[in-house]
Amino acid sequence: MPIITIFGIKNCDTMQKAFRWLDSKKVSYTFHDYKKGNLTAEYIQLWLKDLSMEEIINKKGTTWKKLTEPEKNSISDTDKAIELILKNPSVVKRPLVQMGKKHLVGFTPEQWDIFFS
C-alpha cells in the first residue's frame, strides 16, 4: 500500500473522527498539520493533478467567509489560489488524504471504506 498522508488541523472535530476511523481500521498514516506552517506549493500542485480547486477550498468555513471578494475571486487563477492557500491554510477542506497519486477530501466513513479498500 502506498504511503498515506493526512493533511489537516489536529484540533478539528472532523479530523478527530478521521483519526479514530483510521486507528480503528489499523491504517498506517502520517499526519501533516498545515497550521504549523509547513504546507508548500508543491503539495498543492500535486493535489491539483487529481482534485479541482473547488474540491480543495472549503467555502463553508470561517476562513473563507473572512476573505475579501478579490481574495475569493483569486481562486480562478491557479498561482493566485496557491498563494491564497499558503497564506490561509485553514481554507483547505479537512481532512485531505493523499495516497500515492490518489486524493480524497472530507470525511465520510462510507467513502473512506471504498477509498482505503
C-alpha positions in Angstrom: 0.0 0.0 0.0 1.3 3.5 -0.8 2.3 5.9 1.9 -0.8 7.6 3.3 -0.6 11.3 4.4 -3.5 13.0 6.1 -3.4 16.8 5.8 -5.4 19.0 8.2 -5.5 20.7 11.6 -5.1 18.5 14.7 -7.9 20.0 16.8 -10.6 20.0 14.1 -13.6 17.8 15.0 -13.7 16.2 11.6 -10.0 15.4 11.8 -10.6 13.7 15.2 -13.3 11.5 13.6 -11.0 10.6 10.7 -8.1 9.7 13.1 -10.5 7.4 15.1 -11.6 5.8 11.8 -8.0 5.2 10.7 -7.0 3.9 14.0 -10.0 1.5 14.3 -9.1 0.1 10.8 -5.4 -0.1 11.8 -4.5 2.1 8.8 -0.9 3.4 9.0 -0.6 7.1 8.1 1.5 10.2 8.5 -0.3 13.3 9.8 0.7 16.7 8.3 -0.6 19.6 10.3 -0.6 22.5 7.9 -1.3 25.0 10.7 2.4 24.5 11.6 3.4 26.4 8.5 4.9 23.6 6.6 2.4 23.5 3.7 4.2 24.0 0.3 3.2 25.0 -3.2 4.5 21.6 -4.3 1.9 19.8 -2.2 -0.9 21.9 -3.5 0.2 21.4 -7.1 0.2 17.7 -6.5 -3.3 17.8 -5.1 -4.4 19.8 -8.2 -3.3 17.0 -10.5 -6.2 14.9 -9.0 -8.6 17.4 -7.5 -10.1 20.7 -8.6 -9.7 23.9 -6.7 -13.4 23.7 -5.9 -12.8 20.3 -4.2 -9.9 21.7 -2.1 -11.3 25.0 -0.9 -13.8 25.0 2.0 -16.2 27.7 1.1 -18.4 27.0 4.2 -15.6 27.7 6.8 -15.0 30.9 8.7 -11.6 31.4 7.0 -13.3 31.6 3.6 -16.0 33.9 4.9 -13.4 36.3 6.3 -11.7 36.7 2.9 -12.2 39.8 0.8 -14.1 39.5 -2.5 -10.8 39.9 -4.6 -9.2 37.1 -2.5 -12.2 34.8 -3.1 -12.1 35.6 -6.8 -8.4 34.8 -7.0 -9.1 31.1 -6.8 -9.9 31.1 -10.5 -6.2 31.7 -11.1 -4.1 28.6 -10.0 -1.0 30.6 -9.0 -3.0 33.1 -7.0 -5.1 30.3 -5.5 -1.9 28.5 -4.3 -0.7 31.8 -2.8 -4.0 32.2 -1.0 -3.9 28.7 0.4 -0.3 29.1 1.6 -1.3 32.4 3.3 -4.6 30.9 4.7 -4.1 27.1 5.1 -7.4 26.8 7.1 -9.3 27.4 3.8 -8.4 23.8 2.7 -11.2 21.2 3.4 -10.3 18.7 6.0 -9.1 16.1 6.0 -7.3 15.9 2.8 -5.9 12.4 2.2 -3.0 11.7 -0.1 -2.4 8.0 -1.0 0.1 7.7 -3.8 -1.4 9.8 -6.6 -4.9 9.5 -5.3 -6.6 12.0 -3.1 -9.8 12.2 -1.0 -11.2 15.3 0.6 -13.5 15.3 3.6 -14.6 12.5 5.9 -17.5 10.2 5.2 -17.0 6.6 6.6 -18.6 5.0 3.6 -16.4 7.0 1.2 -13.3 6.1 3.2 -14.3 2.4 3.2 -14.2 2.5 -0.6 -11.1 4.6 -0.9 -9.0 2.5 1.5 -10.2 -0.9 0.3 
